[in-house]
Amino acid sequence: MANPGVITLNGQSLLEGLEDLYNSSYEDDEYCCEGGDVCDLEEGMLFEAVFIPILYSVAFVVGVLGNGVLLGVLVQSRRTWSVTDTFILHLGLADILLLVTLPFWAAQSAQDQGWTFGTPLCKITGAVFTINFYCGIFLLACISLDRYLSIVHATQMYSRRNPLVVHISCLAVWLFSLLLSIPDWYFLEAMRDDRRQKTECIRNYFIVSPEAVGDWRLGSRLLYHTVGFLLPSAILIFSYSRILWRLQCGSQSIQKQKAFRVIMAVVLVFFLCWTPYNITLLVETFHSSYTMTTCGVRTSLEKAKIVTSSVGYLHCSLNPILYAFVGVKFRRQLRVILKSLGCKLKTSTTLQSAAHSRKSSIWSESADTSNSVAI
């Protein structure tokens, strides 16, 4: 008799089905589908070889240039940094670290030999991806909590008069993200795939125990979904929904609402970029072996993972564009830097008056969080 507290399908519990899926994913018949047919890998490999190098090259160029300008503006304005600017500085650094790895992933897809850089670089590039993802969403969660306490409860989580606390928080985020990347440092290897006839940088769970491959894969996937996406997402949604309600119901200035709009845009772009990838991984996770996967479904899932992960990488190049087009103070400071370099620009009356106006808080009644360069 089945346990009433366990979800079953065809006499098999959901957990057992997931374990079967992960236990069978690296077996010799990984590419065998319904009827015993072997899937043709050529279509997926061709799609990957064309799609990834083009998209990653665009993301690399746009992202490095954009984040370089962003960091330049922040460094030039370091004397007037706000708490938010400190977090944005760390976001920019994390994005650049990830973007530097894109040429390696593009080369793996474009080359017939696959990954030719060895296992050490495989571990580094894979871990940097994980660190950037965790660090990015954790920093956004810190910003949202700071804004929530400041606007809704009029309490300062951080103070510009004591920047050490902010830097310690950022350091804690980096260390925690590094801790979560330990599986990449341990499992990632440059392995030869005889079916695809190329070397790939992938996790090798067999180095622990062949019998525990499914447990390790399932555990790492669940950790990624819960700690790296679902929990921080809940913090972001709660904080900004409360802030939005307060701004709409209270007598907040137009300046504060514009500042909030920038951070909201940053958060929304994060979700738009990373949610499709997480949904794809969830579908793959729950697509257990008893569903009799067809070659078409397997190929579609692989293509979806390539596309959605690429969109996630593009997130690194979108934040500077948001600051440039939405952030008034960022544009004003950029104009100042360009003028100092000899560039002749037309400065609007609005920007001129804003530059000479009294510094005021854009987040709360306290000046501790005022004058954010990025917004």
C-alpha positions in Angstrom: 0.0 0.0 0.0 1.4 3.4 -1.0 2.3 5.9 1.6 -0.6 8.5 1.7 2.0 11.3 2.2 3.9 10.4 -1.0 3.0 11.5 -4.5 3.0 8.5 -6.8 2.8 8.0 -10.5 2.5 4.5 -12.1 3.2 3.0 -8.7 6.4 5.0 -8.4 7.0 7.9 -5.9 8.0 11.3 -7.3 11.4 11.1 -5.4 12.1 7.7 -6.8 11.3 8.9 -10.3 13.7 11.8 -9.9 16.4 9.6 -8.7 15.9 7.2 -11.6 16.2 10.1 -14.0 19.5 11.3 -12.6 20.8 7.7 -12.2 20.1 7.0 -15.8 21.2 10.3 -17.3 24.9 9.3 -17.6 24.4 5.7 -18.6 25.4 4.3 -22.0 21.8 4.6 -23.2 21.6 8.3 -22.3 20.6 9.1 -25.9 18.3 6.2 -26.4 14.7 7.0 -26.5 11.3 5.4 -26.9 11.6 2.2 -29.0 15.3 1.8 -28.4 16.2 4.4 -31.1 19.4 6.4 -30.7 19.0 10.2 -30.9 20.8 12.0 -33.7 23.0 14.6 -31.9 24.1 16.5 -35.1 21.1 18.9 -35.1 21.7 20.0 -31.5 25.5 20.3 -31.9 25.0 22.4 -35.1 22.5 24.6 -33.2 25.0 25.1 -30.4 28.0 25.7 -32.6 26.2 28.5 -34.5 24.1 30.1 -31.7 26.4 30.3 -28.7 29.5 31.9 -30.3 27.4 34.7 -31.9 25.4 35.5 -28.8 28.3 35.2 -26.4 30.5 37.5 -28.6 27.8 40.2 -28.6 27.3 39.8 -24.8 31.0 40.0 -24.2 31.6 43.2 -26.2 28.5 45.0 -25.0 28.9 43.9 -21.4 32.6 44.7 -21.0 32.2 48.1 -22.5 29.0 48.9 -20.6 30.3 47.6 -17.2 33.6 49.4 -17.9 31.8 52.7 -18.3 29.7 52.0 -15.2 32.7 51.2 -13.0 34.5 54.3 -14.4 31.6 56.5 -13.4 31.4 55.0 -10.0 35.2 55.4 -9.4 35.1 59.0 -10.6 32.3 59.7 -8.2 33.6 57.7 -5.2 33.5 60.7 -2.8 29.7 60.8 -3.1 28.9 57.1 -3.1 25.7 56.0 -1.5 25.0 52.5 0.0 23.3 51.5 -3.3 26.3 52.6 -5.3 28.5 50.3 -3.2 26.3 47.3 -4.0 26.2 48.3 -7.7 30.0 48.4 -7.8 30.1 44.8 -6.6 27.5 43.8 -9.1 29.5 45.4 -11.9 32.7 43.5 -10.8 30.8 40.2 -10.7 29.4 40.8 -14.1 32.8 41.5 -15.6 34.3 38.4 -14.0 31.6 36.3 -15.7 31.9 38.1 -19.1 35.6 37.3 -19.2 34.7 33.6 -19.2 32.4 33.9 -22.3 35.1 33.5 -24.9 36.1 30.1 -23.4 32.5 28.8 -23.6 32.1 30.2 -27.1 35.3 28.4 -28.2 34.1 25.2 -26.7 31.0 25.3 -28.9 32.7 26.5 -32.0 35.6 24.1 -32.0 35.3 20.6 -33.3 37.6 19.4 -30.5 35.4 21.1 -27.9 37.0 22.2 -24.6 40.8 22.5 -25.3 41.8 24.5 -22.2 42.2 21.7 -19.7 40.5 20.9 -16.4 41.9 23.8 -14.3 40.4 26.4 -16.5 37.2 24.3 -16.7 36.9 24.5 -12.9 37.6 28.3 -12.8 35.2 29.3 -15.6 32.4 27.0 -14.2 32.9 28.3 -10.7 32.9 31.9 -11.8 29.5 31.4 -13.5 28.1 30.0 -10.3 29.6 32.7 -8.1 28.3 35.5 -10.3 24.8 34.1 -10.4 24.6 33.7 -6.6 26.4 36.9 -5.9 24.2 38.9 -8.3 20.9 37.8 -6.8 22.2 38.0 -3.2 23.3 41.6 -3.8 20.0 42.5 -5.3 18.3 41.0 -2.2 20.5 43.1 0.1 19.5 46.2 -1.8 15.9 45.3 -1.6 16.0 44.7 2.1 17.8 48.0 2.6 15.2 49.9 0.6 12.3 48.1 2.3 13.5 49.1 5.8 14.3 52.6 4.7 11.1 53.4 2.9 8.5 51.2 4.6 9.8 51.3 8.2 12.1 54.5 8.0 14.9 52.4 9.5 18.5 52.5 8.0 19.9 49.0 7.6 23.2 50.6 6.4 24.7 54.1 6.9 26.9 56.1 4.6 28.7 57.3 7.7 29.8 53.8 8.4 30.7 52.2 5.1 32.6 49.4 6.7 29.3 47.6 7.5 28.3 47.8 3.8 31.7 46.4 2.7 31.5 43.6 5.2 28.0 42.6 3.9 29.4 42.5 0.3 32.3 40.4 1.5 29.9 38.0 3.2 27.9 37.7 -0.1 31.1 36.9 -2.0 32.2 34.3 0.6 28.8 32.7 0.7 28.7 32.5 -3.1 32.2 31.0 -3.2 31.0 28.4 -0.7 28.1 27.5 -2.9 30.5 27.0 -5.8 32.5 24.3 -4.1 30.7 21.5 -6.1 32.0 23.2 -9.3 35.6 23.3 -8.0 35.4 19.6 -7.1 33.3 18.0 -9.8 34.0 20.0 -13.0 36.4 18.3 -15.4 37.3 18.4 -19.1 35.9 15.0 -20.2 35.8 13.3 -23.6 32.3 12.6 -24.9 32.6 9.7 -27.3 29.1 10.2 -28.6 29.6 13.8 -29.5 33.3 13.2 -30.4 34.5 16.2 -28.5 35.8 17.2 -25.0 33.4 19.1 -22.8 33.7 20.9 -19.5 31.1 19.2 -17.3 30.5 17.9 -13.8 31.9 14.4 -13.3 29.9 12.9 -10.4 31.4 9.5 -10.9 34.6 10.5 -9.0 32.6 10.2 -5.8 30.6 7.0 -6.3 28.8 5.6 -9.4 25.9 4.5 -7.2 25.5 8.1 -5.8 25.5 9.9 -9.1 21.8 10.5 -9.0 21.8 11.8 -5.5 24.6 14.3 -6.1 23.0 15.6 -9.3 19.5 15.9 -7.7 21.0 17.5 -4.6 23.0 20.1 -6.5 20.0 20.9 -8.7 17.7 21.4 -5.7 20.3 23.6 -4.0 20.5 25.8 -7.1 16.8 26.2 -7.3 16.1 26.9 -3.6 19.1 28.9 -2.4 20.0 30.5 -5.6 16.7 31.5 -7.0 13.5 30.8 -5.1 14.5 32.1 -1.7 16.1 35.3 -2.9 13.3 35.8 -5.4 10.8 35.7 -2.5 12.8 38.4 -0.7 12.8 40.6 -3.8 9.1 40.2 -4.5 8.1 40.9 -0.9 10.4 43.9 -0.5 9.5 45.7 -3.7 5.8 44.9 -3.6 5.7 46.6 -0.1 7.8 49.5 -1.4 5.6 49.9 -4.4 2.5 50.0 -2.2 4.1 52.5 0.1 5.1 54.8 -2.8 1.6 54.7 -4.3 -0.2 55.2 -1.0 2.2 57.7 0.6 3.2 61.2 -0.3 6.5 60.3 -1.9 8.3 62.8 -4.2 8.6 62.3 -7.9 12.4 62.0 -7.4 12.0 59.0 -5.1 9.6 57.3 -7.5 12.0 57.7 -10.4 14.9 56.3 -8.3 12.7 53.3 -7.3 11.9 52.8 -11.0 15.5 52.3 -11.8 16.0 49.6 -9.2 12.7 47.9 -10.2 13.9 47.8 -13.8 17.2 46.2 -12.7 15.3 43.5 -10.7 12.7 42.9 -13.5 15.5 42.4 -16.1 17.1 39.9 -13.7 13.9 37.9 -13.5 13.3 38.1 -17.3 16.8 36.9 -17.9 17.1 34.1 -15.4 13.5 32.8 -14.9 13.4 31.0 -18.3 16.6 29.2 -17.5 15.3 28.1 -14.1 12.0 26.9 -15.6 13.9 24.9 -18.2 15.9 23.2 -15.5 12.8 22.5 -13.5 11.2 20.9 -16.5 14.3 18.8 -17.1 14.5 17.8 -13.4 10.9 16.6 -13.2 11.0 15.0 -16.7 11.8 11.6 -15.2 12.6 8.4 -17.1 9.2 6.8 -16.8 7.8 9.4 -19.2 9.5 7.6 -22.1 11.4 10.6 -23.4 11.4 10.9 -27.2 14.4 12.2 -29.2 12.4 15.3 -30.1 11.7 16.2 -26.5 15.3 15.6 -25.4 16.6 17.7 -28.3 14.1 20.5 -27.5 15.1 20.5 -23.8 18.8 20.8 -24.8 18.1 23.7 -27.2 16.0 25.4 -24.5 18.8 25.1 -22.0 21.3 26.6 -24.5 19.0 29.6 -25.4 17.9 30.3 -21.8 21.3 30.1 -20.3 22.6 32.4 -23.0 19.8 34.9 -22.1 21.1 34.6 -18.5 24.6 35.5 -19.6 23.1 38.6 -21.5 21.9 39.9 -18.1 25.5 40.9 -17.4 25.5 43.4 -20.3 22.0 44.9 -19.6 22.5 46.6 -16.3 24.8 49.3 -17.6 22.3 50.0 -20.4 19.5 50.4 -17.8 21.6 52.9 -15.8 22.4 54.9 -19.0 18.8 55.1 -20.3 16.9 55.3 -17.0 19.3 56.7 -14.4 19.3 60.6 -14.6 22.2 61.0 -12.2 24.3 58.3 -14.1 23.8 60.2 -17.3 24.7 63.5 -15.7 27.9 62.1 -14.2 28.8 60.5 -17.5 28.4 63.8 -19.2 30.8 65.4 -16.7 33.4 62.7 -17.4 33.1 63.0 -21.2 33.5 66.8 -20.9 36.6 66.4 -18.9 38.0 64.2 -21.7 37.3 67.0 -24.2 34.0 65.8 -25.6 31.6 68.6 -26.6 28.1 67.7 -25.4 24.8 69.7 -25.3 23.7 69.9 -21.7 20.0 70.4 -21.2 18.7 73.0 -18.8 17.2 70.3 -16.6 20.5 68.6 -16.1 22.3 71.8 -15.5 19.8 72.8 -12.8 19.9 69.4 -11.3 23.7 69.4 -11.1 23.6 72.6 -9.0 20.6 71.7 -6.9 20.8 70.7 -3.2 21.6 67.1 -2.6 18.6 65.3 -1.4 17.7 61.7 -0.5 16.2 59.6 -3.3 15.2 56.7 -1.1 14.1 58.0 2.3 14.0 61.1 4.5 17.5 60.4 5.7 20.5 61.6 3.7 22.4 58.4 4.4 21.2 56.9 1.2 21.1 60.0 -1.0 22.8 60.9 -4.2 23.2 57.5 -5.7 25.4 57.9 -8.8 23.8 55.0 -10.7 20.3 56.3 -10.4 
